Amino acid sequence: MITRAFRLAKAIGNPVPDHSFETQLRLNAGALETLTLFPGQGHTTDNVVTYVPAAQTLFGGCLIKATGAGKGNLADANVEAWAASVENVKARFPEIRKVIPGHGNTGGPELLDYTVRLFRQ
């Protein structure tokens, strides 16, 4: 499959990944399963998040903002889609307990809610 990242990299002449996925990728690190998901556009048109079910932990990257953070660098962002993309994460992984944003302090699901509010303003 050709992913958004693959297409974007190719379009601007950057190296392209050897492996890709369209919406979700399951990987195992030993016995630990991870789910990497493209929830929709936000910080970038091809941002992804990774969820570790056994730890109920989401690695949100720059799609998820720490409490009190501003919107940050929006050069490659789709601010209109951002909140809906985070809502997709919430719907896909309702059991999240810990959220690690791209910058700032970790928290819980309240970081998802904060990010949605920030981009619905």
Biopython code that builds the backbone (N, CA, C, O; Angstrom):
import numpy as np
from Bio.PDB.StructureBuilder import StructureBuilder

atoms = [
    (1, "MET", "N", (0.830, -1.188, 0.000)),
    (1, "MET", "CA", (0.000, 0.000, 0.000)),
    (1, "MET", "C", (0.872, 1.248, 0.000)),
    (1, "MET", "O", (1.960, 1.265, 0.576)),
    (2, "ILE", "N", (0.385, 2.270, -0.643)),
    (2, "ILE", "CA", (1.096, 3.547, -0.641)),
    (2, "ILE", "C", (0.401, 4.459, 0.357)),
    (2, "ILE", "O", (-0.797, 4.716, 0.235)),
    (3, "THR", "N", (1.131, 4.942, 1.328)),
    (3, "THR", "CA", (0.543, 5.810, 2.354)),
    (3, "THR", "C", (0.730, 7.275, 2.008)),
    (3, "THR", "O", (1.410, 7.639, 1.048)),
    (4, "ARG", "N", (0.101, 8.093, 2.825)),
    (4, "ARG", "CA", (0.226, 9.545, 2.665)),
    (4, "ARG", "C", (1.687, 9.970, 2.788)),
    (4, "ARG", "O", (2.174, 10.773, 1.993)),
    (5, "ALA", "N", (2.385, 9.428, 3.788)),
    (5, "ALA", "CA", (3.792, 9.792, 3.985)),
    (5, "ALA", "C", (4.626, 9.416, 2.772)),
    (5, "ALA", "O", (5.500, 10.176, 2.353)),
    (6, "PHE", "N", (4.362, 8.255, 2.212)),
    (6, "PHE", "CA", (5.083, 7.799, 1.024)),
    (6, "PHE", "C", (4.858, 8.779, -0.126)),
    (6, "PHE", "O", (5.805, 9.209, -0.785)),
    (7, "ARG", "N", (3.589, 9.124, -0.356)),
    (7, "ARG", "CA", (3.261, 10.044, -1.450)),
    (7, "ARG", "C", (3.884, 11.417, -1.236)),
    (7, "ARG", "O", (4.408, 12.017, -2.175)),
    (8, "LEU", "N", (3.827, 11.919, 0.005)),
    (8, "LEU", "CA", (4.402, 13.230, 0.291)),
    (8, "LEU", "C", (5.914, 13.228, 0.105)),
    (8, "LEU", "O", (6.468, 14.140, -0.509)),
    (9, "ALA", "N", (6.578, 12.211, 0.632)),
    (9, "ALA", "CA", (8.039, 12.120, 0.494)),
    (9, "ALA", "C", (8.439, 12.044, -0.969)),
    (9, "ALA", "O", (9.365, 12.730, -1.401)),
    (10, "LYS", "N", (7.752, 11.224, -1.721)),
    (10, "LYS", "CA", (8.058, 11.054, -3.143)),
    (10, "LYS", "C", (7.841, 12.364, -3.909)),
    (10, "LYS", "O", (8.639, 12.718, -4.777)),
    (11, "ALA", "N", (6.768, 13.074, -3.585)),
    (11, "ALA", "CA", (6.427, 14.304, -4.295)),
    (11, "ALA", "C", (7.490, 15.390, -4.134)),
    (11, "ALA", "O", (7.701, 16.195, -5.040)),
    (12, "ILE", "N", (8.157, 15.409, -2.980)),
    (12, "ILE", "CA", (9.170, 16.454, -2.775)),
    (12, "ILE", "C", (10.592, 15.928, -2.923)),
    (12, "ILE", "O", (11.555, 16.626, -2.607)),
    (13, "GLY", "N", (10.718, 14.694, -3.407)),
    (13, "GLY", "CA", (12.037, 14.147, -3.702)),
    (13, "GLY", "C", (12.793, 13.584, -2.511)),
    (13, "GLY", "O", (14.008, 13.398, -2.584)),
    (14, "ASN", "N", (12.100, 13.309, -1.417)),
    (14, "ASN", "CA", (12.738, 12.707, -0.248)),
    (14, "ASN", "C", (12.740, 11.187, -0.364)),
    (14, "ASN", "O", (11.966, 10.625, -1.138)),
    (15, "PRO", "N", (13.599, 10.519, 0.396)),
    (15, "PRO", "CA", (13.570, 9.053, 0.408)),
    (15, "PRO", "C", (12.202, 8.566, 0.867)),
    (15, "PRO", "O", (11.536, 9.227, 1.664)),
    (16, "VAL", "N", (11.792, 7.428, 0.370)),
    (16, "VAL", "CA", (10.493, 6.868, 0.746)),
    (16, "VAL", "C", (10.698, 5.636, 1.619)),
    (16, "VAL", "O", (11.711, 4.947, 1.499)),
    (17, "PRO", "N", (9.737, 5.360, 2.495)),
    (17, "PRO", "CA", (9.873, 4.200, 3.380)),
    (17, "PRO", "C", (9.796, 2.881, 2.608)),
    (17, "PRO", "O", (9.207, 2.806, 1.530)),
    (18, "ASP", "N", (10.402, 1.855, 3.184)),
    (18, "ASP", "CA", (10.330, 0.516, 2.587)),
    (18, "ASP", "C", (8.974, -0.131, 2.829)),
    (18, "ASP", "O", (8.508, -0.927, 2.014)),
    (19, "HIS", "N", (8.343, 0.209, 3.945)),
    (19, "HIS", "CA", (7.055, -0.375, 4.314)),
    (19, "HIS", "C", (6.087, 0.756, 4.633)),
    (19, "HIS", "O", (6.492, 1.820, 5.103)),
    (20, "SER", "N", (4.830, 0.521, 4.376)),
    (20, "SER", "CA", (3.851, 1.561, 4.632)),
    (20, "SER", "C", (2.520, 0.942, 5.031)),
    (20, "SER", "O", (2.355, -0.278, 5.002)),
    (21, "PHE", "N", (1.573, 1.796, 5.403)),
    (21, "PHE", "CA", (0.225, 1.360, 5.726)),
    (21, "PHE", "C", (-0.725, 2.504, 5.435)),
    (21, "PHE", "O", (-0.317, 3.663, 5.365)),
    (22, "GLU", "N", (-1.985, 2.174, 5.269)),
    (22, "GLU", "CA", (-2.988, 3.192, 4.944)),
    (22, "GLU", "C", (-3.619, 3.788, 6.199)),
    (22, "GLU", "O", (-3.606, 5.008, 6.362)),
    (23, "THR", "N", (-4.170, 2.961, 7.091)),
    (23, "THR", "CA", (-4.866, 3.511, 8.254)),
    (23, "THR", "C", (-4.374, 2.969, 9.585)),
    (23, "THR", "O", (-4.356, 3.705, 10.572)),
    (24, "GLN", "N", (-3.973, 1.697, 9.641)),
    (24, "GLN", "CA", (-3.536, 1.124, 10.912)),
    (24, "GLN", "C", (-2.465, 0.068, 10.681)),
    (24, "GLN", "O", (-2.480, -0.644, 9.678)),
    (25, "LEU", "N", (-1.540, -0.019, 11.624)),
    (25, "LEU", "CA", (-0.460, -1.001, 11.560)),
    (25, "LEU", "C", (-0.292, -1.626, 12.941)),
    (25, "LEU", "O", (-0.104, -0.921, 13.932)),
    (26, "ARG", "N", (-0.360, -2.952, 12.997)),
    (26, "ARG", "CA", (-0.111, -3.695, 14.239)),
    (26, "ARG", "C", (1.312, -4.213, 14.215)),
    (26, "ARG", "O", (1.743, -4.832, 13.242)),
    (27, "LEU", "N", (2.038, -3.957, 15.289)),
    (27, "LEU", "CA", (3.395, -4.472, 15.422)),
    (27, "LEU", "C", (3.545, -5.095, 16.799)),
    (27, "LEU", "O", (2.879, -4.694, 17.753)),
    (28, "ASN", "N", (4.423, -6.074, 16.889)),
    (28, "ASN", "CA", (4.734, -6.685, 18.173)),
    (28, "ASN", "C", (6.207, -6.482, 18.474)),
    (28, "ASN", "O", (7.072, -6.702, 17.625)),
    (29, "ALA", "N", (6.472, -6.059, 19.695)),
    (29, "ALA", "CA", (7.829, -5.966, 20.212)),
    (29, "ALA", "C", (7.903, -7.034, 21.293)),
    (29, "ALA", "O", (7.564, -6.780, 22.449)),
    (30, "GLY", "N", (8.346, -8.226, 20.918)),
    (30, "GLY", "CA", (8.246, -9.357, 21.826)),
    (30, "GLY", "C", (6.772, -9.661, 22.022)),
    (30, "GLY", "O", (6.040, -9.867, 21.053)),
    (31, "ALA", "N", (6.336, -9.690, 23.272)),
    (31, "ALA", "CA", (4.940, -9.972, 23.568)),
    (31, "ALA", "C", (4.078, -8.702, 23.603)),
    (31, "ALA", "O", (2.864, -8.782, 23.788)),
    (32, "LEU", "N", (4.695, -7.550, 23.427)),
    (32, "LEU", "CA", (3.982, -6.284, 23.526)),
    (32, "LEU", "C", (3.441, -5.865, 22.161)),
    (32, "LEU", "O", (4.203, -5.673, 21.213)),
    (33, "GLU", "N", (2.131, -5.725, 22.072)),
    (33, "GLU", "CA", (1.489, -5.296, 20.834)),
    (33, "GLU", "C", (1.340, -3.782, 20.817)),
    (33, "GLU", "O", (0.997, -3.173, 21.831)),
    (34, "THR", "N", (1.598, -3.178, 19.661)),
    (34, "THR", "CA", (1.352, -1.753, 19.457)),
    (34, "THR", "C", (0.451, -1.574, 18.241)),
    (34, "THR", "O", (0.485, -2.367, 17.300)),
    (35, "LEU", "N", (-0.344, -0.529, 18.279)),
    (35, "LEU", "CA", (-1.214, -0.185, 17.162)),
    (35, "LEU", "C", (-0.885, 1.240, 16.733)),
    (35, "LEU", "O", (-1.049, 2.179, 17.512)),
    (36, "THR", "N", (-0.428, 1.400, 15.515)),
    (36, "THR", "CA", (-0.158, 2.729, 14.980)),
    (36, "THR", "C", (-1.294, 3.066, 14.040)),
    (36, "THR", "O", (-1.658, 2.265, 13.179)),
    (37, "LEU", "N", (-1.848, 4.244, 14.204)),
    (37, "LEU", "CA", (-3.075, 4.632, 13.518)),
    (37, "LEU", "C", (-2.933, 6.005, 12.874)),
    (37, "LEU", "O", (-2.370, 6.926, 13.466)),
    (38, "PHE", "N", (-3.444, 6.129, 11.668)),
    (38, "PHE", "CA", (-3.636, 7.441, 11.062)),
    (38, "PHE", "C", (-5.076, 7.833, 11.364)),
    (38, "PHE", "O", (-6.001, 7.293, 10.757)),
    (39, "PRO", "N", (-5.285, 8.782, 12.311)),
    (39, "PRO", "CA", (-6.645, 9.144, 12.701)),
    (39, "PRO", "C", (-7.266, 10.242, 11.847)),
    (39, "PRO", "O", (-8.453, 10.540, 11.980)),
    (40, "GLY", "N", (-6.483, 10.830, 10.989)),
    (40, "GLY", "CA", (-6.903, 11.972, 10.190)),
    (40, "GLY", "C", (-5.862, 13.064, 10.294)),
    (40, "GLY", "O", (-4.900, 12.955, 11.055)),
    (41, "GLN", "N", (-6.060, 14.098, 9.537)),
    (41, "GLN", "CA", (-5.089, 15.193, 9.504)),
    (41, "GLN", "C", (-5.179, 16.048, 10.760)),
    (41, "GLN", "O", (-6.216, 16.117, 11.419)),
    (42, "GLY", "N", (-4.065, 16.695, 11.071)),
    (42, "GLY", "CA", (-3.993, 17.578, 12.233)),
    (42, "GLY", "C", (-2.729, 18.385, 12.152)),
    (42, "GLY", "O", (-2.632, 19.314, 11.350)),
    (43, "HIS", "N", (-1.747, 18.042, 12.977)),
    (43, "HIS", "CA", (-0.474, 18.748, 12.965)),
    (43, "HIS", "C", (0.172, 18.667, 11.594)),
    (43, "HIS", "O", (0.808, 19.619, 11.141)),
    (44, "THR", "N", (0.009, 17.527, 10.935)),
    (44, "THR", "CA", (0.445, 17.344, 9.550)),
    (44, "THR", "C", (-0.635, 16.564, 8.823)),
    (44, "THR", "O", (-1.569, 16.060, 9.446)),
    (45, "THR", "N", (-0.511, 16.464, 7.526)),
    (45, "THR", "CA", (-1.503, 15.721, 6.758)),
    (45, "THR", "C", (-1.334, 14.216, 6.905)),
    (45, "THR", "O", (-2.216, 13.449, 6.519)),
    (46, "ASP", "N", (-0.190, 13.787, 7.468)),
    (46, "ASP", "CA", (0.069, 12.347, 7.585)),
    (46, "ASP", "C", (0.455, 11.928, 8.996)),
    (46, "ASP", "O", (1.123, 10.909, 9.169)),
    (47, "ASN", "N", (0.045, 12.704, 10.027)),
    (47, "ASN", "CA", (0.442, 12.346, 11.388)),
    (47, "ASN", "C", (-0.183, 11.025, 11.827)),
    (47, "ASN", "O", (-1.277, 10.657, 11.399)),
    (48, "VAL", "N", (0.545, 10.326, 12.694)),
    (48, "VAL", "CA", (0.051, 9.073, 13.252)),
    (48, "VAL", "C", (0.211, 9.113, 14.773)),
    (48, "VAL", "O", (0.977, 9.909, 15.315)),
    (49, "VAL", "N", (-0.522, 8.244, 15.433)),
    (49, "VAL", "CA", (-0.398, 8.034, 16.864)),
    (49, "VAL", "C", (-0.159, 6.546, 17.083)),
    (49, "VAL", "O", (-0.509, 5.727, 16.233)),
    (50, "THR", "N", (0.436, 6.193, 18.221)),
    (50, "THR", "CA", (0.655, 4.786, 18.540)),
    (50, "THR", "C", (0.069, 4.496, 19.909)),
    (50, "THR", "O", (0.304, 5.219, 20.877)),
    (51, "TYR", "N", (-0.702, 3.412, 19.963)),
    (51, "TYR", "CA", (-1.346, 2.991, 21.202)),
    (51, "TYR", "C", (-0.776, 1.645, 21.629)),
    (51, "TYR", "O", (-0.595, 0.744, 20.809)),
    (52, "VAL", "N", (-0.496, 1.520, 22.925)),
    (52, "VAL", "CA", (-0.024, 0.261, 23.507)),
    (52, "VAL", "C", (-1.153, -0.252, 24.405)),
    (52, "VAL", "O", (-1.308, 0.219, 25.532)),
    (53, "PRO", "N", (-1.944, -1.218, 23.913)),
    (53, "PRO", "CA", (-3.104, -1.677, 24.676)),
    (53, "PRO", "C", (-2.778, -2.193, 26.076)),
    (53, "PRO", "O", (-3.494, -1.879, 27.027)),
    (54, "ALA", "N", (-1.716, -2.977, 26.217)),
    (54, "ALA", "CA", (-1.393, -3.560, 27.526)),
    (54, "ALA", "C", (-1.110, -2.488, 28.573)),
    (54, "ALA", "O", (-1.348, -2.707, 29.761)),
    (55, "ALA", "N", (-0.610, -1.346, 28.152)),
    (55, "ALA", "CA", (-0.304, -0.246, 29.070)),
    (55, "ALA", "C", (-1.371, 0.843, 29.036)),
    (55, "ALA", "O", (-1.288, 1.813, 29.789)),
    (56, "GLN", "N", (-2.367, 0.694, 28.172)),
    (56, "GLN", "CA", (-3.414, 1.705, 27.977)),
    (56, "GLN", "C", (-2.788, 3.085, 27.781)),
    (56, "GLN", "O", (-3.251, 4.085, 28.329)),
    (57, "THR", "N", (-1.713, 3.104, 26.977)),
    (57, "THR", "CA", (-0.923, 4.320, 26.768)),
    (57, "THR", "C", (-0.936, 4.721, 25.307)),
    (57, "THR", "O", (-0.740, 3.894, 24.416)),
    (58, "LEU", "N", (-1.171, 6.008, 25.073)),
    (58, "LEU", "CA", (-1.165, 6.580, 23.732)),
    (58, "LEU", "C", (0.053, 7.480, 23.583)),
    (58, "LEU", "O", (0.279, 8.374, 24.398)),
    (59, "PHE", "N", (0.828, 7.240, 22.544)),
    (59, "PHE", "CA", (1.894, 8.150, 22.140)),
    (59, "PHE", "C", (1.287, 9.021, 21.052)),
    (59, "PHE", "O", (1.151, 8.592, 19.906)),
    (60, "GLY", "N", (0.924, 10.243, 21.414)),
    (60, "GLY", "CA", (0.147, 11.092, 20.524)),
    (60, "GLY", "C", (0.946, 11.956, 19.575)),
    (60, "GLY", "O", (0.387, 12.519, 18.634)),
    (61, "GLY", "N", (2.251, 12.073, 19.802)),
    (61, "GLY", "CA", (3.043, 12.949, 18.955)),
    (61, "GLY", "C", (2.475, 14.354, 18.977)),
    (61, "GLY", "O", (1.784, 14.738, 19.921)),
    (62, "CYS", "N", (2.763, 15.108, 17.951)),
    (62, "CYS", "CA", (2.352, 16.517, 17.903)),
    (62, "CYS", "C", (0.866, 16.709, 17.600)),
    (62, "CYS", "O", (0.382, 17.841, 17.585)),
    (63, "LEU", "N", (0.138, 15.618, 17.359)),
    (63, "LEU", "CA", (-1.312, 15.735, 17.203)),
    (63, "LEU", "C", (-1.957, 16.093, 18.540)),
    (63, "LEU", "O", (-2.984, 16.770, 18.576)),
    (64, "ILE", "N", (-1.354, 15.637, 19.639)),
    (64, "ILE", "CA", (-1.913, 15.847, 20.970)),
    (64, "ILE", "C", (-1.111, 16.907, 21.716)),
    (64, "ILE", "O", (0.118, 16.858, 21.765)),
    (65, "LYS", "N", (-1.825, 17.857, 22.290)),
    (65, "LYS", "CA", (-1.202, 18.970, 23.011)),
    (65, "LYS", "C", (-1.233, 18.729, 24.514)),
    (65, "LYS", "O", (-2.206, 18.193, 25.044)),
    (66, "ALA", "N", (-0.168, 19.127, 25.197)),
    (66, "ALA", "CA", (-0.135, 19.087, 26.653)),
    (66, "ALA", "C", (-1.052, 20.176, 27.203)),
    (66, "ALA", "O", (-1.263, 21.203, 26.559)),
    (67, "THR", "N", (-1.585, 19.949, 28.374)),
    (67, "THR", "CA", (-2.460, 20.935, 29.003)),
    (67, "THR", "C", (-1.751, 22.281, 29.099)),
    (67, "THR", "O", (-0.623, 22.372, 29.583)),
    (68, "GLY", "N", (-2.428, 23.317, 28.631)),
    (68, "GLY", "CA", (-1.882, 24.666, 28.671)),
    (68, "GLY", "C", (-1.065, 25.052, 27.453)),
    (68, "GLY", "O", (-0.712, 26.220, 27.291)),
    (69, "ALA", "N", (-0.759, 24.086, 26.592)),
    (69, "ALA", "CA", (0.029, 24.385, 25.387)),
    (69, "ALA", "C", (-0.802, 25.198, 24.401)),
    (69, "ALA", "O", (-2.031, 25.127, 24.391)),
    (70, "GLY", "N", (-0.107, 25.965, 23.580)),
    (70, "GLY", "CA", (-0.763, 26.659, 22.476)),
    (70, "GLY", "C", (-0.827, 25.751, 21.258)),
    (70, "GLY", "O", (-0.506, 24.565, 21.334)),
    (71, "LYS", "N", (-1.236, 26.310, 20.156)),
    (71, "LYS", "CA", (-1.376, 25.514, 18.929)),
    (71, "LYS", "C", (-0.041, 25.150, 18.302)),
    (71, "LYS", "O", (0.043, 24.159, 17.577)),
    (72, "GLY", "N", (0.996, 25.918, 18.560)),
    (72, "GLY", "CA", (2.318, 25.574, 18.052)),
    (72, "GLY", "C", (2.488, 25.853, 16.571)),
    (72, "GLY", "O", (1.773, 26.673, 15.994)),
    (73, "ASN", "N", (3.439, 25.165, 15.964)),
    (73, "ASN", "CA", (3.765, 25.334, 14.546)),
    (73, "ASN", "C", (2.638, 24.762, 13.689)),
    (73, "ASN", "O", (2.335, 23.572, 13.763)),
    (74, "LEU", "N", (2.031, 25.605, 12.889)),
    (74, "LEU", "CA", (0.905, 25.188, 12.049)),
    (74, "LEU", "C", (1.252, 25.178, 10.564)),
    (74, "LEU", "O", (0.360, 25.117, 9.717)),
    (75, "ALA", "N", (2.544, 25.238, 10.245)),
    (75, "ALA", "CA", (2.973, 25.347, 8.848)),
    (75, "ALA", "C", (2.453, 24.215, 7.967)),
    (75, "ALA", "O", (2.098, 24.448, 6.811)),
    (76, "ASP", "N", (2.402, 23.000, 8.493)),
    (76, "ASP", "CA", (1.940, 21.842, 7.715)),
    (76, "ASP", "C", (0.615, 21.307, 8.224)),
    (76, "ASP", "O", (0.226, 20.186, 7.897)),
    (77, "ALA", "N", (-0.078, 22.101, 9.022)),
    (77, "ALA", "CA", (-1.275, 21.628, 9.717)),
    (77, "ALA", "C", (-2.550, 21.783, 8.908)),
    (77, "ALA", "O", (-2.641, 22.590, 7.983)),
    (78, "ASN", "N", (-3.535, 20.972, 9.298)),
    (78, "ASN", "CA", (-4.900, 21.144, 8.853)),
    (78, "ASN", "C", (-5.710, 21.425, 10.113)),
    (78, "ASN", "O", (-6.243, 20.505, 10.734)),
    (79, "VAL", "N", (-5.799, 22.700, 10.487)),
    (79, "VAL", "CA", (-6.458, 23.062, 11.739)),
    (79, "VAL", "C", (-7.957, 22.786, 11.708)),
    (79, "VAL", "O", (-8.569, 22.585, 12.757)),
    (80, "GLU", "N", (-8.548, 22.774, 10.534)),
    (80, "GLU", "CA", (-9.978, 22.493, 10.421)),
    (80, "GLU", "C", (-10.283, 21.032, 10.751)),
    (80, "GLU", "O", (-11.350, 20.738, 11.289)),
    (81, "ALA", "N", (-9.378, 20.123, 10.443)),
    (81, "ALA", "CA", (-9.597, 18.687, 10.662)),
    (81, "ALA", "C", (-9.068, 18.200, 12.008)),
    (81, "ALA", "O", (-9.416, 17.106, 12.453)),
    (82, "TRP", "N", (-8.236, 19.001, 12.652)),
    (82, "TRP", "CA", (-7.495, 18.559, 13.835)),
    (82, "TRP", "C", (-8.397, 17.987, 14.930)),
    (82, "TRP", "O", (-8.163, 16.868, 15.388)),
    (83, "ALA", "N", (-9.409, 18.721, 15.354)),
    (83, "ALA", "CA", (-10.277, 18.268, 16.445)),
    (83, "ALA", "C", (-10.965, 16.955, 16.093)),
    (83, "ALA", "O", (-11.046, 16.058, 16.932)),
    (84, "ALA", "N", (-11.453, 16.831, 14.883)),
    (84, "ALA", "CA", (-12.116, 15.591, 14.463)),
    (84, "ALA", "C", (-11.144, 14.414, 14.468)),
    (84, "ALA", "O", (-11.535, 13.291, 14.786)),
    (85, "SER", "N", (-9.898, 14.659, 14.125)),
    (85, "SER", "CA", (-8.894, 13.592, 14.144)),
    (85, "SER", "C", (-8.654, 13.100, 15.563)),
    (85, "SER", "O", (-8.515, 11.899, 15.794)),
    (86, "VAL", "N", (-8.604, 14.030, 16.516)),
    (86, "VAL", "CA", (-8.425, 13.641, 17.913)),
    (86, "VAL", "C", (-9.666, 12.907, 18.420)),
    (86, "VAL", "O", (-9.548, 11.958, 19.195)),
    (87, "GLU", "N", (-10.840, 13.332, 17.995)),
    (87, "GLU", "CA", (-12.075, 12.610, 18.337)),
    (87, "GLU", "C", (-12.012, 11.176, 17.801)),
    (87, "GLU", "O", (-12.499, 10.254, 18.455)),
    (88, "ASN", "N", (-11.422, 10.981, 16.632)),
    (88, "ASN", "CA", (-11.243, 9.630, 16.080)),
    (88, "ASN", "C", (-10.369, 8.779, 16.995)),
    (88, "ASN", "O", (-10.645, 7.597, 17.198)),
    (89, "VAL", "N", (-9.318, 9.377, 17.544)),
    (89, "VAL", "CA", (-8.442, 8.659, 18.481)),
    (89, "VAL", "C", (-9.243, 8.247, 19.709)),
    (89, "VAL", "O", (-9.157, 7.102, 20.153)),
    (90, "LYS", "N", (-10.019, 9.174, 20.256)),
    (90, "LYS", "CA", (-10.830, 8.883, 21.447)),
    (90, "LYS", "C", (-11.813, 7.746, 21.175)),
    (90, "LYS", "O", (-11.996, 6.869, 22.020)),
    (91, "ALA", "N", (-12.439, 7.757, 20.015)),
    (91, "ALA", "CA", (-13.409, 6.721, 19.678)),
    (91, "ALA", "C", (-12.742, 5.363, 19.463)),
    (91, "ALA", "O", (-13.287, 4.331, 19.855)),
    (92, "ARG", "N", (-11.582, 5.366, 18.850)),
    (92, "ARG", "CA", (-10.881, 4.111, 18.543)),
    (92, "ARG", "C", (-10.285, 3.467, 19.788)),
    (92, "ARG", "O", (-10.235, 2.241, 19.884)),
    (93, "PHE", "N", (-9.830, 4.283, 20.749)),
    (93, "PHE", "CA", (-9.164, 3.781, 21.951)),
    (93, "PHE", "C", (-9.809, 4.376, 23.210)),
    (93, "PHE", "O", (-9.169, 5.166, 23.903)),
    (94, "PRO", "N", (-11.048, 4.016, 23.516)),
    (94, "PRO", "CA", (-11.734, 4.633, 24.662)),
    (94, "PRO", "C", (-11.139, 4.268, 26.018)),
    (94, "PRO", "O", (-11.437, 4.924, 27.016)),
    (95, "GLU", "N", (-10.310, 3.244, 26.068)),
    (95, "GLU", "CA", (-9.737, 2.790, 27.332)),
    (95, "GLU", "C", (-8.401, 3.454, 27.680)),
    (95, "GLU", "O", (-7.729, 3.028, 28.619)),
    (96, "ILE", "N", (-8.013, 4.488, 26.937)),
    (96, "ILE", "CA", (-6.752, 5.197, 27.196)),
    (96, "ILE", "C", (-6.707, 5.691, 28.637)),
    (96, "ILE", "O", (-7.672, 6.261, 29.145)),
    (97, "ARG", "N", (-5.556, 5.457, 29.289)),
    (97, "ARG", "CA", (-5.331, 5.952, 30.643)),
    (97, "ARG", "C", (-4.178, 6.948, 30.704)),
    (97, "ARG", "O", (-4.195, 7.872, 31.518)),
    (98, "LYS", "N", (-3.171, 6.761, 29.839)),
    (98, "LYS", "CA", (-2.000, 7.639, 29.845)),
    (98, "LYS", "C", (-1.788, 8.164, 28.431)),
    (98, "LYS", "O", (-1.870, 7.415, 27.458)),
    (99, "VAL", "N", (-1.513, 9.466, 28.333)),
    (99, "VAL", "CA", (-1.291, 10.104, 27.032)),
    (99, "VAL", "C", (0.050, 10.826, 27.073)),
    (99, "VAL", "O", (0.324, 11.616, 27.976)),
    (100, "ILE", "N", (0.871, 10.536, 26.081)),
    (100, "ILE", "CA", (2.173, 11.178, 25.960)),
    (100, "ILE", "C", (2.118, 12.080, 24.730)),
    (100, "ILE", "O", (2.115, 11.587, 23.602)),
    (101, "PRO", "N", (2.073, 13.397, 24.938)),
    (101, "PRO", "CA", (2.013, 14.320, 23.800)),
    (101, "PRO", "C", (3.387, 14.478, 23.165)),
    (101, "PRO", "O", (4.390, 14.010, 23.704)),
    (102, "GLY", "N", (3.421, 15.136, 22.024)),
    (102, "GLY", "CA", (4.690, 15.377, 21.340)),
    (102, "GLY", "C", (5.625, 16.279, 22.128)),
    (102, "GLY", "O", (6.845, 16.142, 22.035)),
    (103, "HIS", "N", (5.070, 17.188, 22.891)),
    (103, "HIS", "CA", (5.845, 18.137, 23.709)),
    (103, "HIS", "C", (5.095, 18.343, 25.011)),
    (103, "HIS", "O", (3.864, 18.331, 25.030)),
    (104, "GLY", "N", (5.818, 18.529, 26.084)),
    (104, "GLY", "CA", (5.184, 18.846, 27.354)),
    (104, "GLY", "C", (4.926, 17.628, 28.219)),
    (104, "GLY", "O", (5.374, 16.520, 27.923)),
    (105, "ASN", "N", (4.194, 17.863, 29.294)),
    (105, "ASN", "CA", (3.947, 16.841, 30.299)),
    (105, "ASN", "C", (2.932, 15.809, 29.840)),
    (105, "ASN", "O", (1.996, 16.112, 29.101)),
    (106, "THR", "N", (3.145, 14.576, 30.300)),
    (106, "THR", "CA", (2.179, 13.518, 30.036)),
    (106, "THR", "C", (0.939, 13.761, 30.876)),
    (106, "THR", "O", (0.950, 14.562, 31.811)),
    (107, "GLY", "N", (-0.111, 13.072, 30.536)),
    (107, "GLY", "CA", (-1.353, 13.186, 31.275)),
    (107, "GLY", "C", (-2.240, 12.013, 30.954)),
    (107, "GLY", "O", (-1.770, 10.930, 30.606)),
    (108, "GLY", "N", (-3.522, 12.242, 31.073)),
    (108, "GLY", "CA", (-4.507, 11.215, 30.774)),
    (108, "GLY", "C", (-5.375, 11.649, 29.609)),
    (108, "GLY", "O", (-4.975, 12.495, 28.809)),
    (109, "PRO", "N", (-6.555, 11.075, 29.515)),
    (109, "PRO", "CA", (-7.466, 11.412, 28.418)),
    (109, "PRO", "C", (-7.848, 12.887, 28.362)),
    (109, "PRO", "O", (-8.328, 13.369, 27.336)),
    (110, "GLU", "N", (-7.634, 13.606, 29.468)),
    (110, "GLU", "CA", (-7.936, 15.044, 29.459)),
    (110, "GLU", "C", (-7.098, 15.797, 28.431)),
    (110, "GLU", "O", (-7.495, 16.874, 27.986)),
    (111, "LEU", "N", (-5.943, 15.248, 28.045)),
    (111, "LEU", "CA", (-5.141, 15.896, 26.999)),
    (111, "LEU", "C", (-5.848, 15.826, 25.646)),
    (111, "LEU", "O", (-5.741, 16.742, 24.832)),
    (112, "LEU", "N", (-6.561, 14.745, 25.421)),
    (112, "LEU", "CA", (-7.339, 14.634, 24.186)),
    (112, "LEU", "C", (-8.443, 15.686, 24.182)),
    (112, "LEU", "O", (-8.656, 16.378, 23.187)),
    (113, "ASP", "N", (-9.136, 15.793, 25.304)),
    (113, "ASP", "CA", (-10.214, 16.783, 25.418)),
    (113, "ASP", "C", (-9.673, 18.207, 25.287)),
    (113, "ASP", "O", (-10.291, 19.048, 24.634)),
    (114, "TYR", "N", (-8.530, 18.477, 25.899)),
    (114, "TYR", "CA", (-7.916, 19.802, 25.791)),
    (114, "TYR", "C", (-7.592, 20.127, 24.335)),
    (114, "TYR", "O", (-7.857, 21.233, 23.865)),
    (115, "THR", "N", (-7.022, 19.163, 23.632)),
    (115, "THR", "CA", (-6.648, 19.385, 22.228)),
    (115, "THR", "C", (-7.884, 19.643, 21.372)),
    (115, "THR", "O", (-7.871, 20.520, 20.508)),
    (116, "VAL", "N", (-8.933, 18.896, 21.606)),
    (116, "VAL", "CA", (-10.183, 19.115, 20.854)),
    (116, "VAL", "C", (-10.694, 20.532, 21.100)),
    (116, "VAL", "O", (-11.037, 21.241, 20.154)),
    (117, "ARG", "N", (-10.746, 20.949, 22.369)),
    (117, "ARG", "CA", (-11.224, 22.309, 22.681)),
    (117, "ARG", "C", (-10.344, 23.372, 22.035)),
    (117, "ARG", "O", (-10.845, 24.358, 21.494)),
    (118, "LEU", "N", (-9.038, 23.169, 22.093)),
    (118, "LEU", "CA", (-8.099, 24.132, 21.534)),
    (118, "LEU", "C", (-8.363, 24.376, 20.048)),
    (118, "LEU", "O", (-8.297, 25.512, 19.579)),
    (119, "PHE", "N", (-8.659, 23.313, 19.316)),
    (119, "PHE", "CA", (-8.847, 23.454, 17.871)),
    (119, "PHE", "C", (-10.300, 23.647, 17.448)),
    (119, "PHE", "O", (-10.593, 23.746, 16.257)),
    (120, "ARG", "N", (-11.194, 23.701, 18.407)),
    (120, "ARG", "CA", (-12.583, 24.046, 18.106)),
    (120, "ARG", "C", (-12.840, 25.508, 18.409)),
    (120, "ARG", "O", (-13.936, 26.004, 18.149)),
    (121, "GLN", "N", (-11.842, 26.220, 18.961)),
    (121, "GLN", "CA", (-12.011, 27.644, 19.306)),
    (121, "GLN", "C", (-12.060, 28.491, 18.061)),
    (121, "GLN", "O", (-12.197, 29.711, 18.149)),
]
sb = StructureBuilder()
sb.init_structure("model")
sb.init_model(0)
sb.init_chain("A")
sb.init_seg("    ")
for serial, (resi, resn, name, xyz) in enumerate(atoms, 1):
    if name == "N":
        sb.init_residue(resn, " ", resi, " ")
    sb.init_atom(name, np.array(xyz, "f"), 0.0, 1.0, " ", f" {name:<3s}", serial, name[0])
structure = sb.get_structure()
